[in-house]
């Protein structure tokens, strides 16, 4: 069994694979102060509730954009799974060529999404990851990671709107009942939903203009389903894109991992 962890700024997504099959999936808050034992107890409980055997884990692969959790996750893997974890970075065998000006600047999650998008859907492709930020990551038909576009995330924008205004209420991100809001909550809901739809479609449209009409656009992340149902250009929803990318990278590099 393979344990895959994607540590983001807001959440850590955890997957357990039996071969190519994802047999367990969980999402927890990213708590930077969490100790190795706390992570270990959480994972032990998740495995127990899903009737999975902790001792069956033969490998641990991690993508992280939160340096503060790297050491506790490493210690957790060594203590609770007796495995040295593989951390994804630009220097390992990804199966794609990184064409970024400074490859070490690319977040591991962006590389993982790009690997999965190209492997599963072919190139050229653009993955749209709706997390703390909205990341557009582009892979050419020749398996080259060309770079991407990073925008403020939906949750970040909602929090900023609420924090910086005196009388506007906090709202959820959802499809509004109608385009033109007839009250404040409806107006904000419509502005957020159609505003982000317009931004995403506008960026994807420009990417397609540059790479060609055969470009595939794949959404993943928390609000992916809402975006796909309203988007003109993003029609593929893959909630497990990042976890699948971690599995694929593990398969390419597992012989180099000790333990």
Secondary structure, DSSP 8 states (H G I E B T S, - for coil): -EEEEEE-SSEEEEEEEETTEEEEEEEEE--TT--HHHHHHHHHHHHHHTT--GGG--EEEEEES-HHHHHHHHHHHHHHS----EE--TTS--SSEE--TTGGGS-HHHHHHHHHHHHHH-SSEEEEEESSEEEEEEE-TTSEEEEEEEEE-HHHHHHHHHHT-SS---------SSSS-SSHHHHHHHHHHHHHHHHHHHHHHHHHHHH-TT-EEEEEETTHHHHHHH-SS--EE-TTHHHHHHHHHHHHHGGG---
